[in-house]
Every structure is written in C-alpha cells, then in structure tokens.
Amino acid sequence: MNNRQTGSYHEGIAIEYLKNKGYKIIDRNVLNKCGEIDIICLSDQNELVFAEVKYRSSGKAGDPLEAVDRRKIRKICKASAAYLMYHKEYTDYRIRYDVIGVYENKEIKHIENAFYYEV
C-alpha cells in the first residue's frame, strides 16, 4: 500500500470507531486551499468535530498522537474555518478538535478537545 492508501485504510478504522460511539460522519478527506481535514462528524453531544487521524506502523517513529504539532494544528484550524465559510448550516454548532491515534495492532486512542482554535 502507498501512503495514501495506508492513510485511507486507517481513517476507515477511525470512522468505524466513531460510528460505534454514536458519531454521525459528515465528510472525510476534505481538502481546501488552507489544508485537509481527515474526518468531520457530529458527536452524540451535537458538537461539530474536526478529527485528525494519525497512524504509525511502529513505535520507532514515535507515538502517532505526538505527530500533531503546532504547525499542523494551525493548518487544521484554518482549514476548518474555510470549511465553515462554505457550510453555514454548522455555524451554530459548538466546535471541537479531536486527534485519533491508530496503532499497528488497530488499537485506538481518541483525545477529545485535543486542541483549540488557533490561527
């Protein structure tokens, strides 16, 4: 599998995990001029969640959750703001940013409210 296929596969695992927790998936792999958002969904608390999914095939490259650095956070925030400009139906929702780590053994770690909007 190439990197795109690997990413898509592990995002699929994250999506199934979210669905099982009662989330409603709105979109995935949303690309705009500001960046990409892996998963956009509604939580069971009716929050609009922008989720970043990270995968590492081994611990040698570090924990996948550590891969979301300040630069990546800014890109996600800008991409989410651009998304909301075109999807006014979500402007009244509480916004949340989550990070989901998928591990080689398919274990999942989900950090809700992993970071807050910053530009």
N, C-alpha and C positions, 0 to 999 in steps of 0.2 A: 504494500500500500504506500502511496505517496503521502506527503504531509497533509494535503487537503482531504484525502480520503480518511486518513487517521483521525484528523480533527472532526470531520463529519460523523464518523463512527462513534467517537466518544461524546460528542454533543448529543447524539441519539440516546446514549446511555443516560446522560443527564436529563434529557427530556422525559424519558420513561420514569426516572426517579421523581421528577417534579409532578408529573401526571398522577403518580401513585400517592403523592402528598396532597392532591386536590387542586393543583395549579391548572389554570387554563392557558395553553400555549397560544400566543397570538401570532408570533412570527419567529423566524430564525435566520441567522446569517444576513442580517440587514446591513447593507453597505450604502453609505452615503459619502458626500465629499469630506466629512470630518472623521470617518473611521468606520469600524464594523462593530455590530452588536451581535453576540452569539445567539442569545435567546431573549425574547421579550414575552412576558407572561403576566397573568393576573394571579395573585396569591389568593388563598382562601379568606384572607382579610380584606380582599378587594384593593390591594395595592398593585400598582404597575411596577413590575420587577424587570430590571435590565440585568441579565446574568452573563457573566464571563465564565467560560469553561476552560479549564487548563488540564492538560494531561502530561504525564511524564512516564516513560517506559521503564525507568529505573530511578533509584534514589541518587544516582551519580550526578544527575543534572539538578538535584535539589527538589524540594517539595513543590508540587505544582502551584500551591496556593501562594508561594513566595514569588511567583513569576509575574504577579500583578503589581508592577511598580508605579511610581508617581506619574511617569510618562504615559503608561497605559491607562491609568485612572483618568488623566486629563482627556485622552482620546475618547474613552468610553463616555465621559460626561459631555463632551462636545457632540459626539455622535447621537447621544440620547436627546440633547437639546434640539438638534436638527430634526430628529425623528418627530419630536413633539410639535414642531412648527408645522409639519405636514399632516399630523394626526391629532387634530384639535379635540376629537372625542375623548382623549385621555388627559386633557389638561387639568381636570378637576380631581384626578386621582392622586393619592399620596404616592410618591416615587421612592423606590428602593433599589439599591445596587447590591447584588449578591455575587459571590465568587463560588464556583463549584469546582472542586478538585476531583479528577478521576484518576485512580491509580491502576497500576498494571493488573492487579487482582480484581479489578472492577469495583473496588471499594470506593465509596463516595464520601467526601467531606463537603458540607454545604455551610458557608458562612453567610448568614443573612445580615443585611446592613453592613457589609464589609467595608464600605467607604461612603462618603457623602459627596454631593456635587461639588466639583471644583473646576475652575477654568484658569 
